[in-house]
Amino acid sequence: MAKIKVSVNQDTCIACGVCYSLCPQVFEAGKDGKSQIVSQYRVGGNVTQGEVDESLKDCVESAKNSCPTFSITTS
């Protein structure tokens, strides 16, 4: 199954919570409230980089498209 790369730019994230409200399977709040990738999907222990199964594509895209600061990217 294909993997989708997901990144969170914490420099532009405003901790609004929309991503982890829409897609808690992939995103969570860090100590500062800013979005990060849940530990299950992190790449190399980096809280801002992850890889998810294609089965989570709709969830991730919903969060990405709803982010008011465009802080989530996928590839």
C-alpha positions in Angstrom: 0.0 0.0 0.0 1.3 3.5 -0.9 2.4 5.9 1.8 1.7 9.6 2.0 4.3 11.9 3.4 2.8 14.5 5.8 4.6 17.6 7.2 3.6 20.2 9.7 5.2 23.7 9.7 5.2 24.6 13.3 6.6 28.1 12.5 3.3 29.0 10.8 1.0 26.8 12.9 -1.3 28.9 15.2 -2.5 26.0 17.3 -6.1 26.4 16.3 -6.7 22.7 16.6 -8.6 22.2 13.4 -6.3 19.4 12.1 -6.4 17.3 15.2 -10.1 17.8 15.5 -10.6 16.6 12.0 -7.9 13.9 11.9 -6.9 12.8 15.4 -5.5 9.5 13.9 -2.6 11.5 12.4 -2.4 14.9 14.2 -2.2 15.8 17.9 -1.4 18.9 20.0 2.1 19.3 21.3 2.9 20.9 24.7 2.5 24.3 23.1 -0.8 23.4 21.4 0.8 23.4 18.0 0.1 20.5 15.7 2.4 17.5 15.4 2.3 14.0 14.0 1.2 11.2 16.4 4.1 9.0 17.4 2.8 6.0 15.3 3.4 7.8 12.1 6.5 9.9 12.8 9.5 9.5 10.6 12.8 9.4 12.5 11.3 10.6 15.7 10.6 14.1 14.2 7.2 15.4 15.5 6.7 17.4 12.3 7.3 14.7 9.7 5.3 11.5 9.1 4.2 8.8 6.7 0.7 7.4 6.7 -1.1 4.7 4.8 -3.2 5.8 1.8 -6.3 4.7 3.8 -5.8 7.9 5.8 -5.6 10.1 2.8 -9.1 11.6 3.1 -8.6 12.4 6.8 -5.2 14.1 6.1 -6.5 16.0 3.1 -9.4 17.3 5.1 -7.1 18.6 7.8 -4.7 20.1 5.2 -7.5 21.8 3.3 -9.0 23.2 6.5 -5.8 24.6 8.0 -6.1 28.4 8.0 -2.4 29.0 7.8 -1.6 26.2 5.2 0.8 24.6 7.7 0.2 21.1 6.5 1.7 19.7 3.4 1.6 16.3 1.7 3.4 14.4 -1.0 
